[in-house]
Amino acid sequence: MAETRNEELRYGPLGRSCAHLCVDMQRMFAEKTDWHTPWMPRAMPNVRRIVEAWPARTWFTRFIPARYPGEGRGTWSQYSKRWSGMTLEALDPDLVELMPELAEFVPPAEIVDKRVYSPWLETGLDARLQARGIDTLVVSGCETDVCVLAAVLGAVDRGYRIVVAIDALCSSSDEAHDALLTLYRSRYGQQVETVQTETVIREWTE
């Protein structure tokens, strides 16, 4: 993974209209499964710092796998066949849960379950955030180039200001992680700001 540089928030500090969207920090990605994400221990302390500072402003997403191989529409059916060992009928159900270091914050933190990469489809997340007056999201979690990407682009389409906490992300691919950070900086500068956790903590004021 390339060295990350700290950047400042271009559009000013964060306030009462900000929430933390923490993507898929689940045991099945941390433990020795087919979807193991080796960086998660490195990202966890920074993820936890954000959650600990604003537990009532945190929404955790959880990716819920297919129940059995072949379940799902279109390519999702092929996906669940390819990853048959990661279906609900094959997995220890506890592996779907949040990491223990984060689960202790629920409640007041909330959980959003999803069956695809995006947390915006068939979850009611947008309506829940709008009901709280949220227009800005700090994004952390797993994986930078898959479910975090889907969360960020869906939020962009819905008009949210996005602050990606770059040292609170994890992936199983250094190259894809670095490419996504480059993409955000070079192509999504109007909607996506990339900073380190320390900047988020310092600039999020009530």
C-alpha positions as a Python dict, from the first residue, in 0.01 Angstrom:
ca = {
    (1, 'M'): (0, 0, 0),
    (2, 'A'): (136, 339, -94),
    (3, 'E'): (203, 589, 181),
    (4, 'T'): (-109, 796, 249),
    (5, 'R'): (-80, 1169, 279),
    (6, 'N'): (-292, 1379, 505),
    (7, 'E'): (-518, 1635, 344),
    (8, 'E'): (-739, 1905, 484),
    (9, 'L'): (-1114, 1927, 451),
    (10, 'R'): (-1178, 2150, 152),
    (11, 'Y'): (-1533, 2242, 250),
    (12, 'G'): (-1483, 2321, 614),
    (13, 'P'): (-1541, 2141, 942),
    (14, 'L'): (-1799, 1871, 1009),
    (15, 'G'): (-2096, 1932, 1234),
    (16, 'R'): (-2440, 1819, 1342),
    (17, 'S'): (-2545, 1714, 993),
    (18, 'C'): (-2261, 1459, 971),
    (19, 'A'): (-2283, 1084, 1031),
    (20, 'H'): (-2033, 797, 1016),
    (21, 'L'): (-2101, 515, 770),
    (22, 'C'): (-1885, 218, 866),
    (23, 'V'): (-1889, -49, 596),
    (24, 'D'): (-1880, -425, 661),
    (25, 'M'): (-1637, -449, 952),
    (26, 'Q'): (-1746, -809, 1012),
    (27, 'R'): (-1581, -1118, 1152),
    (28, 'M'): (-1603, -1306, 821),
    (29, 'F'): (-1357, -1057, 668),
    (30, 'A'): (-1123, -1054, 967),
    (31, 'E'): (-1093, -1427, 1025),
    (32, 'K'): (-939, -1699, 807),
    (33, 'T'): (-1220, -1736, 556),
    (34, 'D'): (-1226, -1719, 177),
    (35, 'W'): (-1294, -1347, 215),
    (36, 'H'): (-1015, -1274, 461),
    (37, 'T'): (-899, -911, 449),
    (38, 'P'): (-552, -902, 602),
    (39, 'W'): (-538, -526, 663),
    (40, 'M'): (-835, -516, 895),
    (41, 'P'): (-626, -517, 1217),
    (42, 'R'): (-439, -209, 1089),
    (43, 'A'): (-756, -18, 1009),
    (44, 'M'): (-951, -122, 1319),
    (45, 'P'): (-798, 124, 1571),
    (46, 'N'): (-889, 420, 1350),
    (47, 'V'): (-1235, 288, 1275),
    (48, 'R'): (-1294, 243, 1645),
    (49, 'R'): (-1170, 596, 1722),
    (50, 'I'): (-1439, 742, 1497),
    (51, 'V'): (-1710, 514, 1633),
    (52, 'E'): (-1610, 580, 1993),
    (53, 'A'): (-1623, 955, 1937),
    (54, 'W'): (-1970, 949, 1773),
    (55, 'P'): (-2148, 620, 1849),
    (56, 'A'): (-2496, 770, 1813),
    (57, 'R'): (-2399, 907, 1471),
    (58, 'T'): (-2267, 574, 1339),
    (59, 'W'): (-2439, 339, 1098),
    (60, 'F'): (-2274, -1, 1055),
    (61, 'T'): (-2345, -194, 736),
    (62, 'R'): (-2326, -572, 725),
    (63, 'F'): (-2300, -776, 407),
    (64, 'I'): (-2536, -1073, 438),
    (65, 'P'): (-2429, -1358, 208),
    (66, 'A'): (-2663, -1573, 4),
    (67, 'R'): (-2833, -1849, 196),
    (68, 'Y'): (-2719, -2121, -44),
    (69, 'P'): (-2513, -2157, -365),
    (70, 'G'): (-2708, -2032, -665),
    (71, 'E'): (-2929, -1791, -473),
    (72, 'G'): (-2949, -1444, -618),
    (73, 'R'): (-3047, -1260, -932),
    (74, 'G'): (-2833, -1289, -1246),
    (75, 'T'): (-2463, -1269, -1173),
    (76, 'W'): (-2531, -1285, -800),
    (77, 'S'): (-2638, -1647, -856),
    (78, 'Q'): (-2299, -1719, -1013),
    (79, 'Y'): (-2130, -1527, -733),
    (80, 'S'): (-2290, -1738, -462),
    (81, 'K'): (-2190, -2055, -648),
    (82, 'R'): (-1831, -1933, -679),
    (83, 'W'): (-1820, -1855, -306),
    (84, 'S'): (-2027, -2152, -189),
    (85, 'G'): (-1821, -2177, 130),
    (86, 'M'): (-1933, -1826, 223),
    (87, 'T'): (-2306, -1889, 205),
    (88, 'L'): (-2515, -1882, 520),
    (89, 'E'): (-2571, -2257, 509),
    (90, 'A'): (-2193, -2313, 517),
    (91, 'L'): (-2076, -2033, 748),
    (92, 'D'): (-2071, -2015, 1124),
    (93, 'P'): (-2350, -1757, 1172),
    (94, 'D'): (-2139, -1565, 1422),
    (95, 'L'): (-1900, -1472, 1141),
    (96, 'V'): (-2162, -1241, 989),
    (97, 'E'): (-2159, -1028, 1304),
    (98, 'L'): (-1965, -706, 1351),
    (99, 'M'): (-1620, -723, 1501),
    (100, 'P'): (-1651, -733, 1882),
    (101, 'E'): (-1455, -407, 1915),
    (102, 'L'): (-1738, -234, 1728),
    (103, 'A'): (-2044, -439, 1821),
    (104, 'E'): (-2029, -303, 2175),
    (105, 'F'): (-2138, 37, 2042),
    (106, 'V'): (-2474, -99, 1918),
    (107, 'P'): (-2691, 67, 2039),
    (108, 'P'): (-2677, 366, 2007),
    (109, 'A'): (-2502, 290, 1676),
    (110, 'E'): (-2736, 133, 1421),
    (111, 'I'): (-2699, -161, 1182),
    (112, 'V'): (-2800, -171, 815),
    (113, 'D'): (-2806, -517, 657),
    (114, 'K'): (-2760, -552, 281),
    (115, 'R'): (-2738, -840, 34),
    (116, 'V'): (-2538, -660, -236),
    (117, 'Y'): (-2235, -432, -229),
    (118, 'S'): (-2435, -112, -205),
    (119, 'P'): (-2600, -11, 124),
    (120, 'W'): (-2844, 213, -66),
    (121, 'L'): (-3060, -56, -228),
    (122, 'E'): (-3365, -191, -43),
    (123, 'T'): (-3233, -89, 300),
    (124, 'G'): (-3406, 242, 372),
    (125, 'L'): (-3068, 392, 464),
    (126, 'D'): (-3119, 716, 272),
    (127, 'A'): (-3457, 778, 437),
    (128, 'R'): (-3314, 705, 781),
    (129, 'L'): (-3031, 952, 728),
    (130, 'Q'): (-3260, 1217, 582),
    (131, 'A'): (-3493, 1183, 883),
    (132, 'R'): (-3194, 1278, 1103),
    (133, 'G'): (-3101, 1576, 885),
    (134, 'I'): (-2778, 1413, 765),
    (135, 'D'): (-2612, 1560, 456),
    (136, 'T'): (-2250, 1458, 515),
    (137, 'L'): (-2095, 1113, 564),
    (138, 'V'): (-1759, 1008, 701),
    (139, 'V'): (-1690, 669, 542),
    (140, 'S'): (-1469, 392, 680),
    (141, 'G'): (-1454, 16, 653),
    (142, 'C'): (-1401, -284, 428),
    (143, 'E'): (-1314, -322, 140),
    (144, 'T'): (-1192, 1, -19),
    (145, 'D'): (-1243, -123, -374),
    (146, 'V'): (-1568, -318, -335),
    (147, 'C'): (-1835, -237, -75),
    (148, 'V'): (-1678, 93, 35),
    (149, 'L'): (-1668, 198, -330),
    (150, 'A'): (-2037, 112, -374),
    (151, 'A'): (-2123, 306, -58),
    (152, 'V'): (-1929, 613, -170),
    (153, 'L'): (-2065, 626, -526),
    (154, 'G'): (-2421, 569, -409),
    (155, 'A'): (-2382, 853, -159),
    (156, 'V'): (-2241, 1080, -432),
    (157, 'D'): (-2548, 1011, -648),
    (158, 'R'): (-2772, 1106, -356),
    (159, 'G'): (-2593, 1435, -300),
    (160, 'Y'): (-2408, 1367, 23),
    (161, 'R'): (-2081, 1533, 101),
    (162, 'I'): (-1836, 1244, 146),
    (163, 'V'): (-1530, 1237, 369),
    (164, 'V'): (-1329, 917, 327),
    (165, 'A'): (-1109, 835, 628),
    (166, 'I'): (-823, 684, 431),
    (167, 'D'): (-645, 522, 726),
    (168, 'A'): (-972, 367, 845),
    (169, 'L'): (-1014, 160, 527),
    (170, 'C'): (-897, -190, 451),
    (171, 'S'): (-868, -404, 141),
    (172, 'S'): (-708, -726, 24),
    (173, 'S'): (-551, -546, -272),
    (174, 'D'): (-289, -274, -229),
    (175, 'E'): (-310, -179, -596),
    (176, 'A'): (-688, -140, -603),
    (177, 'H'): (-689, 53, -274),
    (178, 'D'): (-432, 300, -404),
    (179, 'A'): (-613, 331, -738),
    (180, 'L'): (-938, 422, -563),
    (181, 'L'): (-774, 695, -357),
    (182, 'T'): (-624, 835, -677),
    (183, 'L'): (-963, 820, -847),
    (184, 'Y'): (-1136, 1008, -564),
    (185, 'R'): (-872, 1280, -568),
    (186, 'S'): (-854, 1321, -944),
    (187, 'R'): (-1215, 1264, -1056),
    (188, 'Y'): (-1450, 1314, -760),
    (189, 'G'): (-1303, 1624, -600),
    (190, 'Q'): (-1637, 1807, -582),
    (191, 'Q'): (-1804, 1532, -376),
    (192, 'V'): (-1529, 1329, -208),
    (193, 'E'): (-1265, 1450, 36),
    (194, 'T'): (-987, 1215, 150),
    (195, 'V'): (-832, 1273, 490),
    (196, 'Q'): (-687, 1077, 777),
    (197, 'T'): (-874, 989, 1094),
    (198, 'E'): (-692, 1254, 1292),
    (199, 'T'): (-840, 1522, 1067),
    (200, 'V'): (-1189, 1377, 1106),
    (201, 'I'): (-1157, 1376, 1485),
    (202, 'R'): (-1022, 1730, 1494),
    (203, 'E'): (-1267, 1881, 1248),
    (204, 'W'): (-1592, 1714, 1355),
    (205, 'T'): (-1740, 1959, 1602),
    (206, 'E'): (-2090, 1980, 1746),
}
